[in-house]
Amino acid sequence: MWAGILASLPLMMGVIPFSVICGASASGIGLTFSQAWGLSWIVFAGSSQIVFTHLLGSGAAAWVIVLTGWVVNLRFMMYSAALAPHFRKTPRLARWLGAYLLVDQSFAATLGRIAEGRSERENVWFYAGISLALWLSWQAGSIAGILLGSFIPAHWSMDFLVALNFIALLIPLLSNRLMWVAAAVGALVSLGPQLPLKLNLLVAALAGAVIATILEKLWKPASSGPSS
């Protein structure tokens, strides 16, 4: 477990500021302390919390908020599928708790640990250490953000924090032309005519995902063809 805790320390440099922003954004739209912290406990997914805060603050319907958050978090299904074969002997209750604690950073670090050929027991304890440490740091940052947000005047908009945070998250992921095209399509759709029920963000996310899937299938044969 200590190996996981130690591995989490450098990751906290990115996790804590993000959690502070999430907490401040939730407080900034008028959520009470218990509501804002409850969001952090129940969801525990920064991108979804930011989306929830933005859509709730703009008056979107509940089903739109839930569905958009689900789309944003689809990647965790792939993460779980990748880790599941390596945790087969782990008790079911522990796996359920592990699914709740799963985040981008713990997934990447644990996958790297698995690649080293460690035993399942070692991998489970590593995952437990890094996941619990990141969860605690996230909750601490969320509390700080909620308290900070309560002191921000109501006429100060927090929307710019949402935009800046998403840009900071997005840029490192744009590692190939497929990612760039998907991001461009999503951005263009989100800037289009205002859709009913605040559906722009959901439609933009789906459009980017669909275009990326289609282009990946079209470009793969060309990139894997015979070389001269």
Secondary structure, DSSP 8 states (H G I E B T S, - for coil): -HHHHHHHHHHHHHHHHHHHHHHHHHHHTT--HHHHHHHHHHH--HHHHHHHHHHHHTT--HHHHHHHHHHHTTHHHHHHHHHGGGGTTS-HHHHHHHHHH--HHHHHHHHHHHHTT--HHHHHHHHHHHHHHHHHHHHHHHHHHHHHHTTS-TTS--HHHHHHHHHHHHGGG--SHHHHHHHHHHHHHHTSS--GGG-HHHHHHHHHHHHHHHHHHHHHHHHTS---
